[in-house]
Amino acid sequence: MPRSSVGLVSKAFAVYAKDLRLELRSRYALNAILMFGVTTLVVVSFSLGQAGLPSKLLAALFWIIMFFSAMSGLSHVFVREEEAGTALVLKLRAEPDAIYWGKLIFNFTLLAIMTVIITPMFFIFTDAPTGNLLAFTIVLLLGVIGLCGATTVIAAIIAKVAVKGALFAVLSFPVLVVLLLLLVGASTKVFDGKPLAEIYTEIQGLVAYCVVMITASVLLFKFVWLE
């Protein structure tokens, strides 16, 4: 591996490790994501009941919970740097590419933890079909990557403004609407018991979205971060 790539990986890991240590001390973002996800899931499941929910409604509910849970905590990765006054130090100590990858992996870790907790609860509370778990796991993994890929760079954009929470959701929704439509379509087919081959088009779309979004974010992040 070239020396520059080794340096990028080690610096990105250092940024990731720093954020993980700070999060383990405060647990602010993790608690916000988990509390929102669990509360929303419980309220929705008790309001609608368990029996006979259509596949499309189940898919839409699951990804609405995932979307708003992501909105409640993923912006904190850059907001914390601005509020603590450490953003300038980070700019001087690490390249933008290393910072972006470290923050992206940190956000992925947060959302993955929330997903591991929320997903089994969703199947229990809503009695969603469990006969196609492999296909659902693939859709879920691509959904988490897509959510983190799109929202990490938006978190960097809104970190310096006053109304951070509202602006994060407002800016994220237009970027994420295509991803959410693909995820709801793929999840509906999964809950209907369609084989993996029949959701291949949606999976291709999700892979393309993740690649395009992360590539564009890597290219744009330097200008957003150093502005």
N, C-alpha and C positions, 0 to 999 in steps of 0.2 A: 504494500500500500504506500503511495507517495507520502513524503513527510508532511506536506500541507494538509492532506486528508486526515492523517493521524492527529495533527494539531487541532483540526476542526472538531473531530470526534471527542478528544479529551476536553476541550474547552466547552463543548456543548454538554458533555456529561457533568462538568464542574458547575455549569449554570443550573442544570437539572438537579444535581445533588444539593445545591444551595437552596433552591426553591422548595425541595422536598423537606429539608431540615426545618426551614421556617414554617412550612405548612404543618409539620408534625408538632411544632411548638404551639401554634395558635389554633389549627384545624378550622380556620375561618371558612375557606372556600369549600372544603369537604363537608363541613356541617351544613353550610347553606345549600349545597347541591342535594345532599341526602335528605334534609328536612323537607325541602320543596318536593322532591320526587316522592318520598314516602307519604307525605300529607296529601298530595294531589291524587296519588294512586288510591289511597284509602277512601277519600271523599268520593271519587268517581265510581269506585267499585260498589260502595254501599248505596250510592244514588241510583245506579243503573241495575244493580242486581247481577247475578251470575249467569242465569240460564238464558240461552237463546240469543245472545248478542251476535249480530251479523259480523262476518269476517272483516268487512271494510271498516266498520265502526271500531272493532278491536284494534286494527292496525293504526287507524287515525288517532285513537286515544293513546296508544303506546308511544307514538312518535311526538305527539303534542307534549306528553309528560317529559320525554327526553329533551325536546327543544327548550322548554321553559326551565328545566333543571340546569341545562347547559348555560342558559342566559343568567341564571342566578349566581353562578360562581366562576365561570371560566375567565371573565374579564379581570378577576382579582390578580392574575399573574403579572400584569403590567401596572395595574392601579397601585398595588403594594409598593412597587419601585418608586413611583411618583410621590406617594404619601410619606414614605420613609426617607425620601431624599437620596436614594441610592442609585437612581437612574443614571446620573452623570458619572459616577464611579464605574458603573457597569459598562457605559459607553467607552470609557478609557481603558478598561481591562480586557474587553473581549470584542471580537469582530461581530458585526450584525448577523452573519450567517450562523455563528455558534450560538448567539443569544436566541435567534428564532428557533433553531432545532431544539435547544434545551427547554424553551418555554412550550414548544409544541408537544414534546414528549411528556412534560409535566402535566399539561392539560389532558393529554391522552390517558395518563395514569389516573388522574382524578375522575374522569368520565368513565373509565373502565371499572374502577372500584364501585362507582354508583351503579353502573350497569349490572355488575355481578350481584349486587344486592337487590336492585329493583326488578330485574327480569324474572327471577323465580317467584317473587311476590305477585307480579302481574299475572303469571299463569295460574297461581293459586286463587287470587281474589276474583279474577274474571272468568275462570274456567276455560281459558283459551285452548284450542287444540294443540296437542304436544306430539303429533305423529310425524312432524317434519322438522325436527330440531336441527339437523345438520344445515339445511337450507336457511333456517332462521338465524343460526349462528353466523353464517357467512354474511347475510344481509346486515345483521347487527354489528359485526366487526367493521364492515364498510361504512355503515352509518356513523359509528363513533369516530372513525378516521375522518370522514367528511365533515362532521360537526366541528371537530378540533381544528382541521385544516383551514376551514373558513373563518372560524371565530378568533383564532389566535392573532392573526394580523389585524382584525377589527378591534380587538382588545388593545393593541398597541396604539391604534388611531384615537380611541376615545379616552385613553388614560390621562391625557392632559386637559380635558375639558371639565366643566363644572358638573353637568348633569350626566354622570357616567352611566348609571344603570339604565335609564330610559333610552339614551342614545345608542347603547350597545344593542338592545333589542331592535330598535328602529333600523339601524344600519345592517344588522345581521339578517333580518327576515327576508329582504329582497334577494340577498345572496344565497340564502338557504332554501328558498321556496322550491327550486328545481330538485334539490336533494331530497326534501321532504316528500314531494310528489312521487319521486322514484321509490323512496323507502316505503311509503304507504302502499303503492301499487305492488311492490315485491312482497311485502308482508301479507297483503290480502291474499295473494296467490298461495303463499306458504300456509296460511290459516285454512284456506280452502282445500289443502292437501295436494296441491299441484307438485309434480316432481321437479327436481332441480333443473332439468332441461327446459321446462316451460317458463322459468324465470331468468333464463340466460340473458335475454335482452335487457332486463332491468339491472342485472349484475354488471353487464358491460357498461351500461350508463353510469352506474355507481363508481366503477373503477375509473372510468374516464373523468368523472367529476372530481374524484379525489386527486388524480394525477394533475389535472389542470389547475385545481385550486391551490394545491401545495406548491406547484411550480410557480404559479403567478405570485403567491405569497412570498416565496423565497426571493424572487426578482424585485418585488416592491418593498419588502421589509426594510432594506437599507435606507431608502428615501424617507419612509415613515419614521424610523427610529432615530435617524440623525437630523431630522428637521428641527 
